[in-house]
């Protein structure tokens, strides 16, 4: 992989090269400042003033060129409008077609201009971050605040791009008027909801959305999926052609995600009863539930590697493994063997294809709908999480067919086995393996596991981010002036160990937070049946309703946070507040004195679960922006690391439940909550320590 400076140069439009930000020059200047300050030749105040002047000159160069190009585009549109007016009097089909193509050509040139703005914005953000890191100052905050709100600010021209919006509007309106509307003379302003089916307009809209990047529910959901696209966009979308996109294959991946989450949580309300019926303690439910997560630790790695070569074969293997696992789970009762039950759950974990599902969205879904697909991935997971316990609550029956027992313990296995068999048939008939002919080029550009737009929110956000974002990438070979790096040292990680060494302190803190919230949520969900039976004598149906209710909060909470809260507060503020709320939920869950009541358990559990959901979304949103770009591709990618962190947390949580069973069910609640409390406190301390310097 090459350093950012060289990648920036390669992506520049050749005829406009002299008007881009001179990233290489400014990087060398920062190095000179560092050496001169160390030698005592310069003071910091002079450096700040001189660097500000350099930035002002660079931005002025960009803005003046931007305005010049906007003027040229406006002149071309004005001439085309005159031709269009003359055609109103004497319509000519061939000339109308030529005119439409001329408008499209203006649109394509505007796309280049939008790309020019975006690349420069990324370059500005990175050089400011580099300066802050080298001098330990908050120069970015000072520079953006003083420039962005000034009435004569040229920085606003880069990020608000009002003139660009006007040109986009003119192209859209005129193409709409030239489009055949079956005799209608209404304009796009009369029918704003009426779609304009023109690829140029779609591409322009996507490019403008990337620049404005206003946080909304769709972005917030998609960031849960942890799917990343490359740092620098292409001038014109060239990653995935619409012709190679297959909707049914995407649907199959989302169905796999949904079914797997149902499979994970459908046994939770009855796992303790199943354990007792096989002669084990109720708290062995922790091992039963956690066995799936244990196998997933290993399956995530081989599925991630397998997806480098194929998508169909991993999904096929996943379906077969899950079918076998669920059949074994269901047969364990008739064989009176907890060993068979655990083997069945291990098989289910070995069939975890979530890494493949993520990778398919990243590699095979067109950029313009990838955000929706990522949001669909998260929604399918949330729906599966809610449907699993709800379905278990409906399977309250008991009968036999031949020697096979069908009751609340075995029916989850039989139902999921049938579901995976049906999915297997659907997969075999409908899935289409994507073409791999462009993979080598695609790999070099990076495709994979943490989706986020490259330009952050609003006018100043791309420059205000204080997150420690990929120090290795940002250092550009430690300022040695070399823009090239060897593939071995700059390429994707080749092992879990090498991937871990690429993690910056802020990423490690965020992975700790992710570990904490997954641990707390797993403790709450997995022990719910044992705890509620011990304290409240809840039936399986009541436990199922409680768990389904928790699962159903996921999407409404994300809508609220993604649409409102994230527009009012910084991500790091929401992050810290959510951690504190998780801590309060854990504290209120303890049984200290008096009788343990249903309102206390339900309310504290709800606070903990909802806060953890908010925390997960914000944490992954930040993680998607600060993860090293070297972890955005290959087998050992950022998505795999976060998945492993969450899975290990679940395994430890489920093991804790089983170990706590040796102390007795009356001590189970407090014993399992104590590690949650300690890890949560540790994550809050880590967040506070890195709040200003890393986030």
N, C-alpha and C positions, 0 to 999 in steps of 0.2 A: 504494500500500500504506500502511496506517495503522501508527502506532507501536504498540509492545507494550502500553502502558498503555490505549490506546483499544480495542485488540483484546481485551484482558482484560475490559474493562468490557462490551463487546458480547456476550461469551460467558457472562457471569454469569447465573445463574438469578435472575430479577427478585425473587421473594419472599425470596430469601436475600441480597440485595445487601449488607446491613449486616454480614454475617459473613465476607465475603471479606477477604483481605489488602488493606490500603489502599496499593496500589502507588504511586498518584499522590502521596499525602501523603509517603510515605517517599522517593520520588524527589526531591521538593522539599526535604525535610529534608537529604538528601545534598548538594544544591546549596548550601543555607544553610551547612552545615558547611564546605564548600569555601571559600566567600567569607569566613566568619568566621575561619577559620584563616589565610587569606592576609592578612587585616587585623590579625591578632595578637590577636583578641578571645577566642579559645578555644585551649586546648592539646589535643593529640591524645588524651591519656588521658581527658579529659572526654568527648570525642567518642565514643570507643570505649565508654565506660560508658553514655552516653546512648542511643547507637544500639542497644546490647545490650538496654537496658530497653525501647525501642520494639519491638524484634523479639520479646522475651518477651511483651509485651502482645498483639501481633498474633497470635502463635501460640496464646496462651492463649484468645483470642477464638475462633479457628478450632476448637481442640480441644473447648472446652466446647459449642459448637454441634454439633460432630460427635457427641459423646457423647449430647447431648439427642436428636438425630435417630435415633441407633442405638437409644436407649431407646424412642422412639415406634414404630420399625419392629418392635422386639422385642415390644412390647405388642400390635401388630396381628397378629403371627404367633401369639402366645399365644392370642388370641381365635379365630383361624382354626383353631388346633389343637383347641380345645374343640369347634368345629363339626364338625371332622373326626371326633373321637371319637364324637360323637352319631350321625354317619352310619354308623359301623361297626355299630351295632345295627340301624338302619333305613336301608339303602342307598336312595338316591334319585338316579337318573342326572342329572336336571336340576340338583339341588343340588350334586352332585359337580362338574359342569361350572362352575357358578357359583363354587364354592370354588377350583377350579383357576385360574380367571380372577382371583380375588381374590389368590391367591398370586403370580400373574404381575404384578399391579398393584403389590404390595409390591416385587417384583423390579425393576420399572421405576423405582420411587422410590429404590431402592438404587443403581441406575445413576446417577441424578442425584447422589446423595451421593458416589459414587466419582469422578464428574466434578468435583465440588466439591473433593475432596481433591487431585486431580491438578492442577487449575488453581492451587490455592494453593501446592502444592509447586513448580510451575514459577515462580510469582511470587517465592517465597522464594529460590529459586536465583538468579534474575536480579537481584534487589535486592542480594544478597550479592556477586555478581560485580561489580555496578556500584560498590558501596562499595570493594571491593578495588582496582578499576581507578583510581578517583578518588584514593585515598589511598596507593596503592602498598604496601598492607599485606597480610598474610595473615590478615585478620580472620575469613574463612570457616573456615579450619582451626581457629582458636581457638574460635570460637562453636560449631561442630558438635561438636568433641571434648569441650568442657565440658558441652554440653547433652545430646548423644545418649547418653552412657554414664552419666548421673546417674540414680539410682534413681527420682527424681521427675520425670524428664524428660517434658515435654509434647511435645517434638519427636518422640519415639518414636511418639507416638499418630498423628502425621501420616503417618509412613512405614511403620510396622509394621502399622497398621490391623487389629489382632487381632480387635476386636469386629466389624468388617466381615466378616471371614472366617467368623465364627460365624453371622452373619445369612445369608450366602451358602449356608453348609452347611444351615441350617434350611430355606431355600426349596427348595434342590435335593432334599433328602430328602423333603419333603412332596409336591412335585410328582411325584417318582418313585413314591411310594406311591399317589398318585391316578391315575397312568398305568395303562392297561390292560396287564397283564403276562400275559394269557391264563391266569389262575388261579393264577399264582405269588404266593407270599406272602413272597418274599425281599426284603430291603431293599437299598439301594445299598451298604451296608457288606458284605453277603454277596457281592455281585457288583460289585466296584469297576470292573471292566473294561467292564461293560455300559453303553453310552452312553445318556444321557438326551436324547431328541430333543425338546428344547424351546428355542426361540430365545432366550427370556429368560435361561435358564441359560448358553447359549453366549455371549451378550453380557456377562453378569456375569463369566464366566471370562476373556474377552478384556480386560475393564476391570481386573480384578485382576492379570492378567499384565502389563498396562502399568504398574501401580503397583509391583509387586514387581521386574519386569525382572531376573530372575536370568540372568546370561550363560550361554548354552549353545551347543551346536553349531549349532542352527538359526539363532539370532541371529547367530552369528559368520559363518556362510555367507552369510546374507542381506545382511550389511553389505558383503560383497564386491561385491554387485550395484550398490551405490551408488545406491539408490533412496530418496528422502526423502518422508516425509509431513509435513503441516503441523505447526507448533509447538504450537498449542493444539488439542486434540481437541474434537469436538462432544459435547454432553451425551449424545446417543444417536447411534449410528452413522448417518450420513446421507450419506456420500460416494457409495457405490455400492450400489445395491439388488441383492440376489441374483438377482432376475429378469432383470437386464440382463447378468449374468455368463454367459459362454459358454465352457465347459471346452475344447471342441475348438479354439477360437481361441487360448486360452492354450497348448494343446499345440502348435499350429502355430508360435507364437512361440518356444517352447522348442526345437522341432525346427529352426527357422531358426538359432537360436544354436548348436546342436550341429553342424549341417552346415557352418556358416561356420567354426567352429574346426577341424573336420576338413579343410576346404578350405585353411585357412591352413597347416597343418602336414603335410599329406600329401606335399607336394613336397620337404620339407626333406632327407630322406635321399638323394634322387636329383637335387637341383638342380645339384650340381657336375658329375655325369655328363652331364646334359642340356646344360649349358653347353659342356662339352668336345666333345660330339657335334655341336654347332653351330659349332665352330671358335673358341670363346672360351676364356679361361682359367677354371680351376676356381673361382677366387675371384669370378668374375662372378655366382656363385650369390647373393652378397649383394644385388646389384641385382635379380636375379630374385625373391628372397624379399621384398625391401623394396618392390618396385613396388606390391604390394598395399597395403602400409601407406601409401605416398605418396598413392594415390587415396583411401584411407580418411580422410585428413586433411580432404579436401573433402567426401566423401560424408557424414561424420558431421554436418556443418553442415546440408546440405540435407535429410537424413533427419530431423534434429531439428526443422527448420522444417515439413517435410511432415507430420510426425506431429501437428501442431497441428490439421490438417484431416481427416486420414484415416489409417487403419492398413492397410487392405487394399491400396490403390494403391501405397504404398511397398514393401510386401512383394512385391507382384506385380512391380514394377520390379526389385527386388533379385533375385528368382529368375531373371528373364529375363537380367539383366546377368551373373549368375554362370554361367548356362547358356552364354551366348555366350563369356564369358571362358574357361571350361574347354575348350570346343570349339577355340578359337583356340590355347590352350596345347597341346592334343594334336596339332593340325595343324602346329605349327611345325616339327616334325622332318621331315615329308614335304615341306614347302616350304623346308626348310633355311634358316630365317629366324629369327634371334634377335629381330628386330623384332616379328614376329607373336607370339612367345612373351611378350615384355614387354607388348605391347598386351593380350594375353589376361589377364595378371596385373593390369594396370590396370583392366580391366573387372571383374575379381573384386573389387578394392578398391572400385570404384564401387558395388558391390552390397552393401556392408556395412550391414546394417540393425540393428545392435546397439542404436543409439539408439532405434529404433522398438520393439524387443523390451523394452527397459527401460521406455519410456514406457507401453507397453500394460499392463505389470504394475502400474505406479504408478496409472494412470488407470482401468483397467477390471477390476481384480481386487478383490473385497471385502476390507475391512481384516482380517477374521478369518483369511483364508488368504493374505494378501499376503506374510507372512513365509515361508510354505512355498513360494510361487511364486518369491520372490526367491532362496531357497536352491536351488530347481530350476534357476533361470537359471545360478547359479554351478556347480552340479553338471553341467549340460549342457555348459558351457564346458570344465570340467575333463575330462569324458569325451571330448569332441571332441578336446581337445589330446592325449590318450593314444591315441585310436583312429586319428588321422591317420597318425602314423609307423608304427603297427602295421599298418594297412591297406597302406601302401606296402611294407612288408616281405613281404606276401603276394602282391604283384603282380609277382613275379619270373618273367616269361615273355617269349616273343618270337615273334610270328607276324604274318602279314599277311592282310588281307581286301581283295581288289581292290588298290588302291594305298595303302591306309591301314595304317600300321605300329602294332602294339600291343606295347609292351615296357614295361620298368620305368619309363621316362621319360614315355611318353605315356599309359599306363593310368591314372595318377592323374587326368589331365584327363578321359579318357573316363568313368571311374567317377563322378566328381563331376558331370559334365554329365548323366549319366543320373539321378543322385540328385536334382539340382535340377529336372530335367524332371518326375520323379515328384512332387516336392514341389509344383511349380507346379500340377499337376493336382489334387492333394489340397487345396491352398490355394483354388483356384477353386471346388471343390465344397463345401468344409466351412467356410471362414472366414465369420464373420458380423461385419459392421461395427457397432461399438457405436453406440448412440444418442448424438447430440451435443446433445440438447436442453437438457442441464443444464451445458453446457460453460462458459457465461459465469459462472455462479455458482461453478463448480468452479475456474476460473482464478483468481478473486479470492481463493480460499482456498489456492491453491498446490497443484499436483500435480506431482511429478516426480522428480528423479533421485538421491536419496540416502536409502534407506529406513532409518529407525532409530526406535525407540520414543523418546518424548519424555522419559520419566522414567528416569534412569539407575539403575544397579544398587544394590539393597539399601537399607538404612536411611539411610545418610548420603551415598551417592555422588552424588545429585542436587545436593548442596551442596558436595561436596568437589572436584568437577571444577574444575581450574584452567585449563582450555583457554580461549584467547581466542576467544570465540564471537560472531562477527558484531558487530564494534564499531559499525558504522553502525546496526544495528538496536537494539543495546543502549543507545546514547546517547540514543535517543528525542528527536531534534532538539536534541541538545546542551543539554538541561536548560533549554530556554527556556520551559518550562511549556506549550508547545503540544503537544497530543496528535495533531494531524493533520499529515500531510505530503502534499505534492502527489504525484499519481500519477507524474509525470515523474521526481521525485527518489527516490521510494520504490518504484517499480514494478520489474518485472524488467529485467535488462540487455538492451540493444538491439543490442549488438555485442560482439565478442570483447574489444575494448579496454575498454569500460565494465564488462564482467564482470570483467576482470583488476583494474580499479581497486577493485572491491569486496572483493578478497582481503585478508585480514588477514595479518600476518607469520607466524602459525602455519600458516595455510592454505598460504602460499607455501612454507614449509619442507616441509610434507607433500606438496605437489606435486613439489618437488625430490626427495624420497625416492621418490615414485612413478616419476618420470623415471629415477632411478638404478637402481631394481630392474628396471624394464622394459628398460633398456639392457643391464644385466648378463645378464639372462635371454635376451635376443635374441642377444647375442654368443655365449653358450654354445650355444644351440640351432642358430643359423644356420650357424655355422662348424664344427659337430660333424663333419659328413661330410668336409670338407676336412682338418681337423686329424687325425681318426682314420685317414684313409686315408694321410696323410703320415707319421705316427708309428708306427701299428700295423698298417697294411694291412687295416683292417676292410672287410668286404663291406657292401653296402647293407642286407642283412638284419640284420647285427650292429648297424649304426648305428640301424636302425629299432627293434630291441629295446631299445637304450640309451635312445632318446628316449621310447619308449612307457613304459619303466620309470620315467623321471622324471615323466611325466604321471600315472602311476598313484599317485604319492605324494601328489598334491594333496589328495584327499578324506581319506585316513587322517591326514595331518598336521593338516588343519583340524579333524577330529574330536578329536584329542588336544589341540590348542591351545584350541579352543572349549569343550570339556567340562572340561578340567582346568587347563591353564596360566593361562587368562584369569581363573579363579576364585581363583588363588593370588597373582597379581601384577597391578599396575596396567598399563594399556595402554601408558603411556609407558615403563615399565620393559622390557616385552616388545619395544617398538619399538626402543629403544637396543640391547638385547641382540641382536636380530635383525640390526641394521645391522652390529654388530661381527662376527657370524658370517658375514655376506655378505662383509665385508672379509677375514676369514680364508680363506674359500673362494676368493676372487680371488687372494690372496697365494700360496696353495698350488698354484694352477693354473699359475703362471709356470714356464717351463722355464729354469732358471738354470744349473745345472751337471749333468754326468753324463747318463745316458740317461733320457729321459722315459718313464715306465712307465704301463701301463694302470691299476694301482691308484691311482697319484697322480692321473691324469686323472679316473677315475670317482669316487673319494672326494671330491676337491676340487669336482668338478662337482655331486655330490649335496649336499654341504654348502651350496654357493652357491645351488642351485636350491631346496632345502627351506627354507633361511633366507629366501630372497626370497619364497617363498610365504607363510610366517608373517608376514613384514614387510608384504606386500601386504594381508593380512587385517586386521592391527592398524591399519595406516595408514589404510585405507579406513573402518575402524570409527571412528577418531578424526575423520577427515575428514567423515564423515556427521553428526557432532555439532557441528562448528565451522564448517561452511560457512554463509555468509550465507543467510538465508531468502529474500533477493531473488534468489538463484541457485537456488531450488528450483522454479522454473517458467519458462516461456517457452522460446524457442529456445536462447538462450545460457545454459544452466543449468550447475550444478555438475558433473553427470554428463558433459556435453559437454567441459568444461574438463579434467577428469581423463582422459577418453578421448583428447583431443588431446595432452595431455602424454605419455601412454603411447605413442601412435602416433608422435609426433615422435621419441621416444627410440628406437623400433624402426627408423624410417627412418635416423636418424643411425648407429645400430649397424650396419645392413646396408650403408650407404655406407662405413663404416669398414672393413668386411671387404673390400670391393672395392678400396678405396684401398691397403690393406695388401698386396694381391696383387702390386702393383708392386715391393714389396721382396723378394718370393719367399716361397714357402710355409713355409720354415723359420723366417721371422721373423713369420709371420702371428699366431701365438698370443700372443707377448709384446706385439706392437704393438697388437693389439685389446684386450688386457687392461689396458693402461696407462690409457686413458681411464676404464675401469670403476673402476680403483683410485682415480684422482683424484676422480671424481664421488662415489664412496662415502665417501672421506675428507671431502670438502666437506659431504656430507649429515650425517655424524656430528658434525662441528664445529657445523653449524647446529642440530642437535638438542640438543647440549649447551648451546649459547648460549641456547636458548629453552626448555630443559627445565623450569625452575621458573616463569618469567614467563609463558609462553604455553601450556604444556600443563597 
